[in-house]
């Protein structure tokens, strides 16, 4: 299915590009999230007309992502978790939990879908986490998992 992009997407294309994607991806993600339109002649002309405006919006998103990047880049966030004697956690640290930690510490809201741990966080220690803030901006932070004291 051919769609015309309304914003820059990493590994897919940039604003105004007409790309061919699977029908489900187009319908369930690109079109529903207003990242693309069906590539009809009218929509292609409309996007060409709106291209400057869309580029301005993308620049604003990029500036906002840069400001978030400056706040959280290479910082270490600590998580207290219950663990066994051999340093394994009961459960794991998920992106939703990391998102809440960043919100509490920095007053910056990051969607859990933007947070990608390099590997699963299931033991005590330090873990590197990638945060995709924009199609062109990726930042890194460290999650330090320490044992929670039990009484």
Backbone as CSV, one residue per row, in Angstrom:
resi,resn,N_x,N_y,N_z,CA_x,CA_y,CA_z,C_x,C_y,C_z
1,UNK,0.847,-1.175,0.000,0.000,0.000,0.000,0.891,1.236,0.000
2,UNK,0.597,2.167,-0.858,1.390,3.392,-0.950,0.804,4.463,-0.029
3,UNK,1.718,5.081,0.757,1.327,6.167,1.652,2.306,7.318,1.466
4,UNK,1.865,8.516,1.823,2.725,9.697,1.786,2.966,10.113,3.238
5,UNK,4.250,10.283,3.614,4.626,10.553,4.998,4.365,12.007,5.394
6,UNK,3.878,12.184,6.618,3.616,13.516,7.164,4.710,13.959,8.132
7,UNK,5.643,13.053,8.469,6.769,13.419,9.325,7.959,12.524,9.021
8,UNK,9.132,12.944,9.504,10.347,12.156,9.296,10.321,10.933,10.204
9,UNK,10.536,9.763,9.625,10.572,8.527,10.405,11.876,7.803,10.115
10,UNK,12.584,7.439,11.177,13.874,6.770,11.027,13.698,5.449,10.283
11,UNK,14.580,5.192,9.348,14.637,3.966,8.536,13.449,3.810,7.587
12,UNK,12.564,4.805,7.515,11.400,4.707,6.629,11.436,5.792,5.569
13,UNK,11.557,7.051,5.975,11.595,8.139,5.005,11.368,9.483,5.659
14,UNK,11.323,10.515,4.836,11.122,11.863,5.365,9.813,12.457,4.829
15,UNK,9.480,13.632,5.314,8.215,14.290,4.992,8.017,14.370,3.483
16,UNK,6.828,13.967,3.029,6.480,14.066,1.623,6.874,12.858,0.793
17,UNK,7.669,11.954,1.352,8.051,10.750,0.606,6.845,9.843,0.414
18,UNK,6.767,9.243,-0.773,5.726,8.251,-1.036,6.409,6.898,-0.931
19,UNK,5.956,6.111,0.044,6.587,4.817,0.285,5.555,3.696,0.175
20,UNK,6.056,2.500,-0.045,5.202,1.326,-0.147,5.400,0.497,1.119
21,UNK,4.339,0.342,1.903,4.413,-0.436,3.147,3.290,-1.462,3.170
22,UNK,3.370,-2.391,4.105,2.314,-3.391,4.232,1.034,-2.712,4.708
23,UNK,-0.075,-3.249,4.258,-1.389,-2.664,4.540,-1.646,-2.496,6.040
24,UNK,-1.327,-3.514,6.836,-1.567,-3.452,8.277,-0.741,-2.377,8.958
25,UNK,0.525,-2.254,8.571,1.408,-1.237,9.141,0.877,0.150,8.809
26,UNK,0.431,0.323,7.560,-0.108,1.624,7.149,-1.368,1.955,7.939
27,UNK,-2.297,1.015,7.981,-3.592,1.264,8.614,-3.488,1.370,10.127
28,UNK,-2.772,0.433,10.756,-2.761,0.352,12.212,-1.767,1.287,12.888
29,UNK,-0.729,1.703,12.166,0.261,2.564,12.805,0.390,3.921,12.125
30,UNK,0.828,3.933,10.876,1.137,5.206,10.212,-0.079,6.115,10.101
31,UNK,-1.189,5.595,9.615,-2.375,6.436,9.404,-3.079,6.737,10.723
32,UNK,-3.185,5.732,11.610,-3.885,5.952,12.879,-3.132,6.944,13.785
33,UNK,-1.805,6.992,13.686,-1.003,7.930,14.488,-0.751,9.240,13.741
34,UNK,-1.416,9.416,12.603,-1.311,10.629,11.775,0.131,10.910,11.345
35,UNK,0.848,9.837,11.013,2.211,9.960,10.510,2.233,9.854,8.987
36,UNK,1.100,9.431,8.384,1.023,9.278,6.930,-0.435,9.350,6.477
37,UNK,-0.605,9.543,5.164,-1.918,9.523,4.512,-1.856,8.553,3.340
38,UNK,-3.033,8.038,2.930,-3.066,7.234,1.708,-2.496,8.066,0.573
39,UNK,-1.775,7.446,-0.347,-1.103,8.201,-1.416,-2.013,8.421,-2.622
40,UNK,-3.144,9.085,-2.388,-4.004,9.452,-3.516,-3.454,10.742,-4.130
41,UNK,-3.879,11.072,-5.338,-3.371,12.280,-5.997,-3.664,13.527,-5.171
42,UNK,-4.866,13.581,-4.587,-5.244,14.748,-3.773,-4.345,14.866,-2.541
43,UNK,-4.117,13.736,-1.856,-3.290,13.762,-0.645,-1.849,14.142,-0.958
44,UNK,-1.309,13.665,-2.076,0.062,13.997,-2.461,0.178,15.502,-2.702
45,UNK,-0.796,16.081,-3.416,-0.784,17.526,-3.665,-0.908,18.296,-2.349
46,UNK,-1.772,17.817,-1.463,-1.988,18.462,-0.163,-0.697,18.457,0.661
47,UNK,-0.005,17.332,0.696,1.237,17.226,1.466,2.314,18.129,0.871
48,UNK,2.397,18.198,-0.450,3.370,19.098,-1.086,3.104,20.542,-0.665
49,UNK,1.814,20.895,-0.580,1.441,22.241,-0.179,1.787,22.495,1.299
50,UNK,1.604,21.467,2.124,1.824,21.605,3.565,3.262,21.302,4.003
51,UNK,4.121,20.976,3.059,5.471,20.511,3.382,6.229,21.502,4.279
52,UNK,6.186,22.798,3.973,6.872,23.797,4.806,6.347,23.789,6.234
53,UNK,5.029,23.753,6.359,4.420,23.742,7.684,4.824,22.485,8.450
54,UNK,4.809,21.342,7.760,5.192,20.081,8.397,6.664,20.108,8.812
55,UNK,7.523,20.703,7.992,8.941,20.826,8.342,9.129,21.687,9.587
56,UNK,8.333,22.761,9.711,8.409,23.617,10.899,8.009,22.832,12.143
57,UNK,6.921,22.054,12.041,6.483,21.233,13.175,7.563,20.239,13.560
58,UNK,8.199,19.628,12.552,9.258,18.656,12.809,10.442,19.326,13.503
59,UNK,10.774,20.545,13.095,11.862,21.278,13.750,11.534,21.582,15.207
60,UNK,10.262,21.927,15.482,9.845,22.181,16.858,9.981,20.915,17.695
61,UNK,9.538,19.775,17.128,9.666,18.501,17.841,11.136,18.184,18.109
62,UNK,11.979,18.507,17.133,13.410,18.233,17.266,14.019,19.100,18.364
63,UNK,13.631,20.390,18.434,14.130,21.287,19.478,13.704,20.781,20.858
64,UNK,12.439,20.355,20.963,11.923,19.833,22.222,12.701,18.576,22.627
65,UNK,12.959,17.700,21.660,13.720,16.474,21.923,15.141,16.815,22.372
66,UNK,15.741,17.848,21.765,17.089,18.283,22.160,17.102,18.754,23.611
67,UNK,16.067,19.504,24.016,16.016,20.002,25.389,15.892,18.846,26.386
68,UNK,15.108,17.823,26.028,14.987,16.640,26.890,16.321,15.906,26.939
69,UNK,16.975,15.800,25.785,18.265,15.107,25.707,19.279,15.758,26.650
70,UNK,19.312,17.094,26.685,20.252,17.800,27.551,19.998,17.495,29.024
71,UNK,18.721,17.277,29.394,18.381,17.007,30.787,18.770,15.597,31.227
72,UNK,18.604,14.604,30.329,18.748,13.212,30.771,19.980,12.484,30.242
73,UNK,20.711,13.069,29.293,21.801,12.348,28.653,22.892,11.939,29.638
74,UNK,23.268,10.667,29.579,24.345,10.073,30.381,24.146,10.201,31.889
75,UNK,22.929,10.403,32.354,22.664,10.457,33.783,22.450,9.035,34.309
76,UNK,22.587,8.899,35.612,22.374,7.602,36.253,21.139,7.722,37.144
77,UNK,20.178,6.835,36.944,18.959,6.792,37.752,18.971,5.504,38.562
78,UNK,18.646,5.626,39.843,18.713,4.477,40.744,17.326,3.898,40.979
79,UNK,17.265,2.553,40.970,16.024,1.827,41.217,16.276,0.856,42.351
80,UNK,15.402,0.859,43.359,15.513,-0.117,44.445,14.536,-1.249,44.168
81,UNK,15.063,-2.482,44.154,14.237,-3.654,43.873,14.565,-4.775,44.845
82,UNK,13.569,-5.594,45.141,13.804,-6.793,45.940,14.595,-7.781,45.102
83,UNK,15.589,-8.426,45.742,16.412,-9.370,44.985,16.738,-10.597,45.828
84,UNK,17.172,-11.649,45.134,17.575,-12.878,45.808,19.027,-12.741,46.247
85,UNK,19.548,-13.779,46.935,20.941,-13.736,47.388,21.922,-13.702,46.214
86,UNK,21.553,-14.316,45.084,22.469,-14.340,43.931,22.200,-13.175,42.971
87,UNK,21.715,-12.064,43.501,21.564,-10.784,42.803,20.569,-10.779,41.647
88,UNK,19.645,-11.723,41.639,18.586,-11.719,40.623,17.373,-11.004,41.200
89,UNK,16.664,-10.283,40.343,15.488,-9.535,40.787,14.244,-10.411,40.775
90,UNK,13.302,-10.071,41.642,11.966,-10.664,41.561,11.225,-9.827,40.517
91,UNK,11.166,-10.312,39.301,10.590,-9.530,38.201,11.711,-8.842,37.453
92,UNK,11.387,-7.737,36.789,12.401,-6.987,36.051,12.019,-5.505,36.018
93,UNK,12.939,-4.690,35.544,12.679,-3.253,35.418,12.225,-3.012,33.976
94,UNK,10.998,-2.541,33.817,10.385,-2.344,32.498,10.472,-0.875,32.080
95,UNK,10.301,-0.598,30.775,10.315,0.801,30.297,9.290,1.703,30.987
96,UNK,8.123,1.168,31.362,7.130,2.007,32.055,7.668,2.491,33.397
97,UNK,8.383,1.619,34.092,8.964,1.995,35.381,10.075,3.034,35.186
98,UNK,10.892,2.842,34.148,11.965,3.799,33.849,11.361,5.160,33.508
99,UNK,10.258,5.158,32.750,9.566,6.388,32.378,9.104,7.148,33.621
100,UNK,8.543,6.423,34.610,8.072,7.054,35.850,9.240,7.622,36.662
101,UNK,10.369,6.909,36.660,11.547,7.375,37.399,12.047,8.686,36.805
102,UNK,12.113,8.762,35.476,12.577,9.989,34.810,11.597,11.132,35.068
103,UNK,10.290,10.826,35.036,9.277,11.852,35.298,9.428,12.417,36.706
104,UNK,9.651,11.545,37.694,9.817,12.007,39.075,11.106,12.798,39.272
105,UNK,12.190,12.367,38.619,13.494,13.007,38.821,13.652,14.297,38.026
106,UNK,13.223,14.295,36.769,13.494,15.421,35.876,12.264,16.228,35.474
107,UNK,11.074,15.758,35.851,9.813,16.398,35.434,9.695,16.430,33.910
108,UNK,10.158,15.354,33.259,10.104,15.212,31.807,9.349,13.931,31.499
109,UNK,8.323,14.048,30.662,7.527,12.863,30.326,8.068,12.208,29.056
110,UNK,8.419,10.936,29.184,8.909,10.154,28.050,8.038,8.911,27.946
111,UNK,7.537,8.652,26.749,6.680,7.485,26.539,7.501,6.207,26.704
112,UNK,6.936,5.182,27.359,7.657,3.913,27.514,8.094,3.306,26.182
113,UNK,7.358,3.570,25.107,7.722,3.028,23.795,9.017,3.631,23.265
114,UNK,9.433,4.789,23.799,10.669,5.439,23.373,11.886,4.894,24.111
115,UNK,11.645,4.134,25.185,12.729,3.636,26.033,13.067,2.209,25.641
116,UNK,14.349,1.974,25.323,14.781,0.642,24.906,16.019,0.217,25.685
117,UNK,15.839,-0.634,26.705,17.019,-1.159,27.407,17.874,-1.974,26.431
118,UNK,19.207,-1.846,26.547,20.105,-2.594,25.671,19.926,-4.090,25.900
119,UNK,19.784,-4.482,27.182,19.422,-5.867,27.494,18.445,-5.836,28.664
120,UNK,17.739,-6.955,28.871,16.729,-6.989,29.922,17.352,-6.742,31.290
121,UNK,16.637,-5.978,32.104,17.133,-5.637,33.436,16.505,-6.608,34.430
122,UNK,17.250,-7.700,34.739,16.733,-8.740,35.630,17.653,-9.030,36.806
123,UNK,18.772,-8.297,36.902,19.703,-8.503,38.013,20.111,-7.148,38.579
124,UNK,20.833,-7.184,39.697,21.369,-5.938,40.265,22.537,-5.468,39.412
125,UNK,22.789,-4.164,39.404,23.923,-3.631,38.652,23.526,-2.432,37.817
126,UNK,24.428,-2.038,36.913,24.192,-0.898,36.034,23.818,-1.372,34.638
127,UNK,22.819,-0.730,34.043,22.340,-1.118,32.716,22.192,0.116,31.841
128,UNK,22.688,0.013,30.613,22.589,1.109,29.640,21.216,1.046,28.972
129,UNK,20.599,2.210,28.793,19.273,2.300,28.191,19.305,3.359,27.089
130,UNK,18.775,3.015,25.910,18.654,3.973,24.809,17.275,4.616,24.873
131,UNK,17.211,5.917,24.611,15.935,6.636,24.584,15.815,7.326,23.229
132,UNK,14.809,6.922,22.433,14.575,7.522,21.112,13.632,8.708,21.281
133,UNK,14.190,9.913,21.274,13.392,11.116,21.491,12.811,11.677,20.196
134,UNK,13.486,11.414,19.078,13.090,11.940,17.770,13.722,11.024,16.742
135,UNK,13.268,11.088,15.502,13.836,10.198,14.486,15.337,10.415,14.300
136,UNK,15.844,11.598,14.674,17.262,11.889,14.525,18.000,12.015,15.858
137,UNK,17.285,11.931,16.978,17.916,12.141,18.287,17.706,10.909,19.181
138,UNK,18.819,10.261,19.504,18.811,9.133,20.428,19.777,9.475,21.548
139,UNK,19.339,9.308,22.785,20.209,9.584,23.922,20.352,8.315,24.761
140,UNK,21.298,8.334,25.678,21.565,7.162,26.505,21.556,7.580,27.971
141,UNK,21.131,6.657,28.817,21.210,6.872,30.249,21.496,5.529,30.907
142,UNK,21.805,5.576,32.195,22.139,4.359,32.924,21.133,4.152,34.042
143,UNK,20.672,2.923,34.177,19.789,2.544,35.279,20.618,1.699,36.236
144,UNK,20.733,2.181,37.475,21.470,1.432,38.509,20.444,0.733,39.389
145,UNK,20.501,-0.587,39.436,19.564,-1.360,40.244,20.275,-1.771,41.530
146,UNK,19.715,-1.322,42.656,20.304,-1.652,43.959,19.280,-2.441,44.781
147,UNK,19.765,-3.237,45.750,18.819,-4.043,46.537,17.992,-3.172,47.480
148,UNK,16.722,-3.529,47.585,15.835,-2.832,48.528,15.968,-3.511,49.870
149,UNK,16.081,-2.726,50.908,16.247,-3.304,52.246,14.925,-3.888,52.719
150,UNK,14.966,-5.116,53.225,13.760,-5.744,53.779,13.925,-5.889,55.276
151,UNK,12.806,-5.754,55.985,12.859,-5.826,57.456,12.052,-6.979,57.962
